[in-house]
């Protein structure tokens, strides 16, 4: 039933993969094809063997930069009906890639891996050993770390921060940065959200142009609201439960101006940022606030849970 349900949700305009089976065919014949594909999947899992036809895909290189200097300057788009399983299979494949040291955490999302290390008393050995073990594990399991896309960010709020030696992976020095994008959110060294909100405002204002164009074509107000919710509000509310509680009033006002501009274009009231935040926040738990570390002078615990608030303070420097 699950396979049949997935087939029926296929978008008919998608191009077919190397097998030549179109999405329209999968959708129209979902009930007939589902038992066959289910048997193939189960047999593949039982025998720990993937059919050769499942390993084929159509890869179209899309340039990321105007000037191409190497393969890393291309985005790779994979067209295959089996790509739906790719994130799950990759997660299963990398399931045993973990850290044995409690001060080092590995965060994995599909093929993106983030190493978080807690450095205490200037001792980086556990963190660097964790990075080294990750590189060895990847090499042993036929995976390659892209050091050109790997960066290191150090969060340290001490008044006098000692200079730390650069991190190296496979004889390549990792670039040290002040901010980086993590799953669509820009995280900065100072744990403020100004850079992240700058990108949100820029993207939302660009999309207001299309809302104005639709208004010029006299699109009904109901459809304008739907377009706003799908194209603009979705940008404003992305990971809002993470950054809204720590954003400054100035940043919130900048975002709210975008909402008011959309209201004037549509001619109807729209949910405020506070409304979006409240609708996505559980009522039984206060949202963690990264600003609380500035109000707490205790540096003996990392992280420190504040009783009754659900907030967590980060007191020690930890590199990403």
MOPESUL-V187509 format. One line per field, one symbol per residue. ss: DSSP state (H for helix, E for strand, C for the rest). psi: psi as a letter, one per 30 degrees, with the letter a starting at -180 (. if undefined). burial: I if it has 16 or more other ideal C-beta (glycine too) atoms within 10 Angstrom, else O. A space follows every 10 residues. Layout:
BEGIN
ss = ???
psi = ???
burial = ???
END
This chain:
BEGIN
ss = CHHHHHHHCC CCCCCCCCCC CCHHHHHHCH HHHHHHHHHH HHHHHHHCCC CHHHHCCEEE EEECCCCCCC HHHEEEEEEC HHHHHHHHHH HHHCCCCCCC CCCEEEEEEC CEEEEEEECE CCECHHHHHH HHHHHHHHHH CCCCCCHHHC EECEECCCCC CCCCCCCEEC CEECEECCEE EECCEEEECC CCCHHHHHHH HHHHHHHHHH HHHHHHCCCC HHHHHHHHHH HHHHHHCCCH HHHHHHCCHH HHHHHHHHHH HHHHHHCCCC CCHHHHHHHH CCCCCCCCCH HHHHHCCCCC CCCEEECCCC EEECCCCEEC
psi = eeeeeeefgk kffkllaffg jleeeeeehe eefeeeeeee eeeeeefhkk kefffkljkj kkkflejkfl ffgkkkkkjk fffefeeeee eeegegjlkf kffkkkkkjb gkkkkkkjjk hgjgeeeeee eeeeeeeeef ghkkkjffgk lkkkjjglej kkkkklkkjh gkkkkklfll kjhfkjkleg glgeeeeeee eeeeeeffee eeeeeeghkk eeeeeeeeee eeeeeegkhf fefeffklee eeeeefeeee eeeeeeglkl kleeeeeefg kkffkkkkkf fffffkfkgf kklkkjkffg lkkjflkkk.
burial = OOOIOIIOOI OOOOOIIOOO OIIOOIOOOI OOIIOOIOOO OOOOOOOOOO OOOIOOIOOO OOOOOOOOOO OOOOOOOOOI IIOOOOOOOO OOOIOOOOIO OOIIOOOOOO OOIOIIIIIO OOOOOIIIOI IOIIIOOIOO OOIOIOIOOI IIIIIOOOOO OOOOOOIOIO OOOIOOOOII OIOOIIIIIO OIIOIIIOOI IOOIOOIIOO IOOIIOOOOO OOOIIOIIOO OIIOIIIOOI IIIIIIIOOO IIOIIOOIIO IIOOIIOOOI IOIOOIIOOO OOOOOOIIII OIIOOOOOOO OIIIOIOOOO IOIIIIIIII
END
